[in-house]
Each structure stands twice: as structure tokens, then as C-alpha cells.
Amino acid sequence: MKMTKTFKVFFESEKAGGLILLFATLLSLYLANSSIQTEYIAFWETHLGHHSITHWINDGLMAIFFLMIGLELEREMYDGELSNIKNAALPIFGALGGMVVPAGIFLLLNFGTSTQNGAGIPMATDIAFAIGILSLLGSRVPSSLKIFLTALAVIDDLGAIIVIAVFYTDNINFINLLIAFAIMGVLFILNRRKVHSLIPYLIGGLGMWYFMLNSGVHATITGVLLAFVIPFGDGGKNTSSYRLQHFLHKPVSFIILPLFAIANTCIAIDSNWNQELNHPNTIGIIAGLVIGKPLGIWLFSLLAVSLGICSLPNDLKWKNIIGAGMLGGIGFTMSIFITLLAFKNDGEEVITYSKIAILIASFIAGTVGFLWLKFTLKSSKYKEPETN
């Protein structure tokens, strides 16, 4: 598989962003358990208007993150790996398995309990962390594995977005929802009329976000919807889609995601933190991410190849797919995001222990995945061919 220049830019941004994300998480955990614990945690709960700082980050800034994910997904569908159904089938099936199997493991342990709503938590993959870990292996990683993992993670995020929209939406205000979609319809007309200025799309996007926020559907969905009405054109550097995607890479990777990590990992860990690790919820999260992810990704990918729907790239082996599946178990950002929605009515304690389970699972998945790939990938250096 060939890596386009746009893909390389995306990959490099996510790689660096993963390292920043790791630092932000460790810093937040340290401060939340230091002598300024009370003041630090209280800061993130400070209200600006009607919402806390954390709420503005989760419902506001994260919509921008989803906008960038939507733009990357659009590019992959029109001009990348997902534009060819034969090539797209492998990461699509892998992502599907990486969602179904972890959710199944979680439900096996939690069905009929008060925590069964958390089935979406182990379905997610953190793009930045997964790519960041993969990048540590350097030039021994073939381009096809980078493309597979990135495409899988993007599709995985799309799946998580659908899960959020369908399963984590409570009461819907249909008037506000219709207004949001009406604005989207106007933006779609502007797209078809070849209006390439980003200004009306961004203003319309703010309107969509406001009405979506007040519709009961999670406001971050706006980001993905907006991405698909922004003109793509031929995908070149002068197109609206490319300019916005290129502009968003650094602020999303180096500001928005680290802020999300800092705000949502300010966890005060008490001396009895490990007592909840034997709860079906925490076991389900850890087992889903650490075992379910690689099993599901490998199993569904193998099924797709066995049925002749797609083929395994020449420079990859099944043990490499298993390694990529292990890195797919780094849920972090999206898993925490879904936790906040799944257990918003269940109290802070459930959310805290779920976050701890996510951190443990992500650490295990990242460490084991790195070591697995380090010993299974050939040590020879790959020269990545590029296309425009």
C-alpha cells in the first residue's frame, strides 16, 4: 500500500500528539493526587456560564476533534484507502470485529446489571495513542500496517460516533434536531453551488452545534456531519476540505486532545482503588480492550480474507494484524468520552473506577502491542513509496 503525502501529514501529527497526550495524562494524574488535589480538581469544575470547564471541553472543543476525524474519513473515502472497496474491506471488517467482540465480552459480564450501559466503552480506539506507540518502532513498520491501523481507528471512531448517537441519547427535542439538520441542508446546497469559502460553513457549523446541543443528541456529532458538507473538490491543497483539515491537525493534536486528557484524568486515587477491579464493569472494560480488541480485529479480518472479500497486503503477516489489534485496545480518549455518557446518571464513583480500568487496559494494550510488534516485525527498514 502506498502512503499519500496527506496521510503522512496526518500520521506525523497523530504520532506527536500521542506523546503529548501521554505527558498530559501523567501530569494530570500527578496533580490530582498531590498537595493541591482539592484546588486542582475544583478548577475543572469551575462554571463558565451554565457549564463547567470540563463540560465545555467535552461538548464544545471535542466537536472540533470530531470535525477533523470526519474530514480525514471523508478524504479516505474519496481519495484514500477507503475509496477502493477491495482495500477498504480489510480495515472495515477489522474495525467491525474490534467493536462487536469487546462489546460482547463486556455484556457477557454485565448484562442485566446496572453497568450494562457501558458496553460501548471497550469498543473505542484512541488514534493518537495507537499511532504514537506504533511510531516508536520506527522504520521497521511497513506503510501498509500504518495505513491499516489508522484506517481501522478512523472507522472505529465513526462506529463510536454512531453508538453515541443511537445508544447514548436520552430525550430528543425534535424541533432543535430538525433545525440542526435544516442548517446542514443549507450548507449542503452551498456545497452543491460550489461555494468554497469556509466562512459560511463554519458559521453554519456553530449554529448546528448549538441546536444539536439542545436537541438531546450529543453535540460532538455536529463535527462529523459538518465535515461531509464542506466541499472536497479534487482533494488538492487549495480545496476547502484540505485547508481546514491541515489547519486543524496541530490545534487538535496539541491543544484540544491534551486538554481533554487533563480535564478527564484528574482522578483522585485513594488507597482502596484496587478493590473495584474485581467488579464486572472494570473486568469487562479491561477484558474487552486487552483481549476483545485484538481477537475481534484478527478474527473478522481473517474472515474477510477467507471469504475472498479482500486480501492481506504482501508485506504483512497475520501476527502483524494481531499486534495492530493489540494497539487497537488503547481506548483512552474515546473510551473515557463514552464512559462520561454511559454513566452520567450513575454517580462519580462508577465513572472514576471506569476511567482507572481504561487507563490500566490502555497501558497493558500499548505495552504488549509494542513488544509483540517489536519482535514480530522484520528489522529491515521499509522505504515508503509516496503518491501525491
N, C-alpha and C positions, 0 to 999 in steps of 0.2 A: 504493500500500500504506500502511496506517495503522500507526503505531507505538504499541504498548501502553505504559502507564506502566512496567510491569515491564521491558519491553525497553529503555526509555530508561535505567532504572537500571543494567541490565546493560551497556549500551553505554557509559555515562559511566564506570563502574568500569573497564571494559577500556581505555577511552581513556586515563585517567590512569595505569592500570597499565602501559601500553605505554611511557609516558615514563619511569616509574620503572625499568622493565626495561632501557631503553636506558642510563640512568645507571649501573645496577648492572653491566651488561656492560662498559662503558668503564672503570669503576673497577677491576673485577677484572682486565681485561687490563693495565691500567697497573701494578697492584701485582705481578702475576705477572712483569712484566718490569722491575721496579725493583730497588733495592738490597736489598730484603727478600724477593726472589724465593724463595729456598730456604725460609725460615721460613713464608712465606705459603702456598706450595704444600703444605708438610708439614702445616700446620694442618688443611687439609681432609681429609688422610689420617689424622688422629688417630683412634684407635679408641675408641669408647664401647661397652663390651660386646664383642660379637663382630664389630661392623661399624664402618666408618669414618663420619665425619660426613657425607661426600658420599653414602655408601650409605644412611644413614638419611633424608637429604633425598630421594634419588631413589626409594627404595622405600617410604618412610613418608609424608612430607609431600606427595609428589606424588599419593598416593592421595586426599588431600583435594581437590586440584585436579581430579582426575577425578570426584570426587563432585559438585563444583559443575558441571562440564560435563554430567554425567548429569542433574542437576536442571534445568539450562537446556534440555537436549534434551527431557526429559520435558514441561516446560512448553510448549515449542514444538509438541510432538506433540499435546498435549491442548487447548491454549488459544492457540496462536500460529500462526505462518506455516506450520508443518508439519502443522497439524490439517486443512488443506484440501489435498487431493491435487493440485488444479489449481495452487495457489500453491506447494506444496512441490516439485513436479516440476522447476521450473527450478533451484533450488539443489541438489537431489538429483543431477540429471544433470550440473550443473556440477562438483559435488564428485567425482562418479564419473570424469569426464574429467580432473579435476585430480589424480586418483590414478593412473589407468591410463596416461596418456600419459607423465608423468615417470618412472614405474617402467619403462615400455617403453624410453624413451631410455637410462636407466641400464643396463638389461640388454643393450641393443644394444651398449654399450661394454664391459660387464663379464661377460657370460655366459660361463661356463666358467672364470672366473678365481677367485682366492682371495677377491675382494671382491664377488662377485655377491650375497652375502647382504645387501648394503647397499641393495637395490632399494627398500626401504621408506622410506629416508631422504628422498628428494625428494618423497614423497607428502604430506608434512605441511604444515599451515598454522598459523602462530602467531596466535591470535585477538587477543591483546593488542597485538602489534606492528602487525598489519594494520589494526586499528581505530584504533590510535594515529596511524598515518600518514594514514588517511582523515580523521580528525577535524581534521587540520591545514588541510584545505581549507574548514573552517567551514560556513557556511550555504549554500554553493553545492551541497552534496551532498544530493540528494533522499533522502527516507526509504526509498524502495524500494531504492536502492543500498546503504544501510546494512544493511537487512534481508537483502538478497541476500548480501552479503559475510559477515555474521555467521552466517546460517543455513548458508551454504556451509562456513564454517570449523568450525562445530559438527559438521556432518555429516562433514566431513573428519577431525576428531578421532575421531569414532566409527569411521570407517574405519581410522584408525591404531590404535585400540584393538583392533579385530578382527584386524588384521595382526599386532600384538604377540602376541595370544593364540594365533593359529594358526601363525605362522611363526617366532616368536622364543621358543618354549617348548621346552626340551630334554627332560629326563626328567621324566615326570609321576608323582607319588606319588598314586595314585588314592584311597587312603584319606583323605588330608588334603583332597583335592579334593572328595570326597563329603561330608566333614564340613562344609566351607565351604558347599556347596550345601544341606546339611541345615539349617544355621543360616539361610540365606536363605529356605528353605521355611517355617521357623517364623516369620520376620519377615513373610513374605507372608500367613500365616494371621492374624497380629496386624493386618495391614493390612485384611484382609477382615472382621475382627471389629471394625473401626473403633476400634482403639487409636491415639489421636492423640498421646500423649506421645512425645517424641523420645528419651527415655532408653533404653527397651529397644532401639530401632533403632540407636542409637549404640554401646551395649554389644555388641549382636549384630554390628555392623559391625566392631568391634575383633576379635571372635572370627573373623569371616570373613577379615579381613586376615591374621591370624596363620596360619590354616590354609592360606590361599591362598599366602602367602609360602613355606610349607614344602611346597607341592604341586608346585612347579616352574613353575606358571603365574605370570606376573608379578603381584605383589601389588596393583599400582595398578588392575588390572581390578576389584578389590573396590569401588572408589569408584563406578563406573558401575552395577554390579549393585545396590549398596545404594540408589542414587538411585531405582531403579524399584520398590522395595518400601516406600519412605517414602510415607505417604498424601498424595495430591494433592488430594483432595476437589474443591471447586469452583475451586481455584486462588486463592482470596482471601487477604487478609493474615493471617487467623487460622489458616490451614492449616499443617500441619507442614512441607510441602514449601516453601512460600513463606518461612516463618520461617527455616528452615535456609539456604535459598538466599540470602536477604537478609543473613543473618549472615555467610556465607562470603565474600561479594564482596570486602570490604576486606582481610581477612587473606590471602586467596589472591592478590589483585592486588598488595598492598603488602608482603607478607612472604614467602609461600611461593614465588611465581614469581621475585622478586628473589634469594632465597636460592639457588634452583636455578640461576639465571643466574650468580651469583657463584661458586658451587661448581664449576660445569661449564665456566666460561670462564677459569679460572685457567691459561691456556696460556702456557708459556714459548716465545716465538717466537725461534728462532735466526736467524742471518744467512743460512742456506740454506733458509729456509721456503718460498720460491717454487719450489724445484726439484721439489717433488712436485705442483705444479699441472698438470703435463702427464700425470699418472697417470690411467688410465681411471676410477679411483674418484672422484677430485676433479673431473675433467671431467664425469663422469656426474652428480654431485651438483649442480654449478653449472648445467649444461645442463638438467637435469631441473627445477630450481626456476625458473630465469630464463626458459627457453624452453618447457619442457614444461607448466608450470602454466598460463600464460595461453593457450597453444594448446589444451590439453585442456579447460579450462573454457569457452572460447569455442566450440570445435568441438562439444562434447557439448550445450551449451546451445542452439546453433543447430540441432542435430539434433532436440532435443526440441520446439522451436518449429516446425520444418519438418514434423514428423510430426503436429502438432496436439495433442501431449500437454499443452502449456502455451502461454502467450503471454508476450511481453515486455511488462513494465509500460509504460504510456503515457509516463511521464516518463524512460524510459531508451532509450538507443541502443546498438547493438552495440559501438561504440567504448568505451562506458562499461563494458560487460561485460569487454572486453579489459583495461581499466585495473584493474578489480577482480581479474581473473585475475593480473595482474602483482603486485598486493599479496598475492595468494594464494601467491606464490613466496617470501614471507618465512617460511621454515620454522622457524628458530631453536629454540624450546623443544622442540617435538615432534620435530624433525629430530635435535637433539642427543640427545634421550631415546632415539630408535630407534638412533642410532649406538652408544650405550653397550651396547645389547642385541645389535646386529648383529655388532659386532667385539670383544665381550668376551673372546674367546679368541684374538684376532689381535695382541695387543700394544698398548701405549700409543701407539706411533708412528702406527699406522693411525688410531686414534681422534683423535689430535691433528690430523693433516692433514685428516681428515674435518670436524672442527669448524671449522678455518680455512676450508675450502671452503664450509661452511654460512654462516659469517659474511660471506664475500665475496658469496655468492649472495644472501643476505638483504639486504645493503646495496644491491646492484645492483637487486634486485627492488623494494625500498622506494623508492629514489630515482627509478627510471624510472617506476614506477607513480604516484608522486606527481606528477611532471612531466606524465605523459600525461593524468591526470585534471584537472590544473590547467588544461591548455589545451583539453580536450575538453568539460568540464562548463560549462554556461552560468554566467555570472557573476551572474545574478539570484538573489535569495535565496529559498529554499524555506521555506514555513511548514508545519511538520509537524503534521498532524492527529493527535489522540490518541484512544485508546479506553481504557476502564477495564481 
